[in-house]
Amino acid sequence: MLFPSPRYGAEALVKLIESVDAEVMLTPEVPIPVVEGVLSKRSMKTLQIPGVEQLLKSAAEPYPYNKTFQEHSKEPLICLHTSGTTGFPKPILWTHEWANSAGRSMNLDAPPGYDLQEELLYSRKEGRGRRIMLLFPPFHASGVIGMVLFPLTIGGTVIYPPTWTTPEAGVEGALKALDVIAARDGGVATDCVALVPPLFEYLGKSPEAIRRISQRTRQVGWGGGSVSRAAGESVAAQMSILNSMASTELSIWPTIRPSGTDLSQTAYWEYTTFHPASNIRFDPVSTSTDGTTLYEAVMIRNNGTEHDGYVQPIFSIFPDAKERRLGDLFTQHPRNPEQWKHYGRADDLLVFLTNEKFFPTAAEQRIASHYGVAEVVMVGTRRPVASLIVRLEDGVQVSDIWGLVEDVNKDSPVYARVGREMILVVEEPFPKTAKGTVQKKALLEMYEKDLDALYAGSS
């Protein structure tokens, strides 16, 4: 079964559906708007799925499943897709073998002197699963991991708050749900609240939301992309942050921390130490003018004899690969070489007409940390200079954020500095991927003519 994101347009969804030759579409009682557009482009049989209330009230017949793991290990379990950040989403097939490997990723033995970072989610030492409030989309890999793998492999209890369409609605809905649970059970409502980056960024801008959520949960985590230092430091000053990584191909990346780590310390909230079983090589990609080197993570296939035979999940998807470039960029801690900070994605690279290159992630995050900035993306590929597409909060003007843009310019190479006349202000929310990050290709296509006019006017 393919779980497509309803946030994509009909054209992207039809291409995805055609790539797996799907013939039947399951829809809720009231189909989501994009369904009509898909069916107008591709003829499919449709079936209505029962609602939650109906499922809870009805009794299902047991389904006999008599296959051994060896018999079904290579069979499909579920089909998901890439994020589509830089183009159309592509299908990714999980097999039962993949799910088994992903479950093992969360149950590896820690090396001497270390604890598993993931034990913060299920506390194997206490012998009980923990409560996790998950604000990841249920049709996305992160949501499926939460709904299926967490309960089955680590015994955690997953709580879903009401659905949300904006970061503000997501955080406020979670806070109300936490209040309901706390009123019923008393005290702390959950052990962890897991957020996608846009929700984490909103939380980081709201001291009142941080205060309220810190009273209801022991820690906050995020996944699906990088978050700004400003947001992280705001949250870390009030509560513990669970820093972990996951991807559709890998599930949760096994990570560790030194035994006895004080989880209340804020200095290293943005750094991660990977489990030796992850077998990651960091290849240098570029070095900035301040001497900071960016590295791309490359996963090397385990030989199947170490770590009790554990082989990373990604090699169930790419069985012939000996190693796999993951597309994730990191910087190394200046004093602790085993700690790594996620910087962004390799495909975020801007290549200017001069062939000079710039990774915009840090600059975008700094500008996005301004209270008046709702969303921002830096533009530069196949352009002579850098520009910004920015959506401002109500009542905010470019003059209000210009001082911060100037500060960012001071830390950027000349060709990546943004002139005041190179800021394109838009009103529509940016198109999003399933995990809430920006579909950059779609955004650039949406404003291509406006950008052309912007650059023509500056020449």
LINGI-V914151 format. One line per field, one symbol per residue. ss: DSSP state (H for helix, E for strand, C for the rest). phi: phi as a letter, one per 40 degrees, with the letter a starting at -180 (. if undefined). A space follows every 10 residues. Layout:
# LINGI-V914151
ss = ???
phi = ???
This chain:
# LINGI-V914151
ss = CECCCCCCCH HHHHHHHHHH CCCEEEECCC CCCHHHHHHH HCCCEEEECC CHHHHHHCCC CCCCCCCCHH HHCCCEEEEE ECCCCCCCCC EEEEEHHHHH HHHHHCCCCC CCCEEECCHH HHCCCCCCCC EEEECCCCCC HHHHHHHHHH HHHHCCEEEC CCCCCCHHHH HHHHHHHHHH HHHHHCCCCE EEEEEEHHHH HHHHCCHHHH HHHHCCEEEE EEECCCCCHH HHHHHHCCCE EEECCEECCC EECCEEEECC CCCCCCCCCC EEEECHHHCE EEEEEEECCC CCEEEEEEEE CCCCCCHHHC CCCHHHHCCC CCEEEEEEEE EECCCCCCCE EEEEEHHHEE ECCCCCEEEC HHHHHHHHCC CCEEEEEEEC CCCCCEEEEE EECCCCCHHH HHHHHHHHHH CCCHHHCEEE EEEEEECCCC CECCCCCECH HHHHHHCHHH HHHHHHHHC
phi = .cbccccccc cccccccccb fcbbbcbcdb dcdcddcccc bacacbbccc ccccccccbc cdbcbbcccc cbdcccbabb accgcbiccb cbccbccccc ccccdcbccc cdgbbccccc cbfdccgacb cbcbbccccc dcccdccbcd ccbbgcbcbb cdcbbbdccc cccccccccc ccccbggcca cabbbcdccc ccdccbdccc cccccbacab baahicbccc cccccccbac bcbbbaaccb gcccbbaddg cccccbcbcc bbbccdccfb bbccbabccc gcbcbccbcb cccgbcffgc bcdccccbcc ccaaccgcbb bcccbbccbb bcbibcccdc bcdcgcbacc dccccccccc dcbcaabcba cgbcacabbb bccdgcbdcc bcdcccccdc cbcdcbcbcc cbbccbbcdc cbcdcgcccc ccccccbdcc cdccccccc
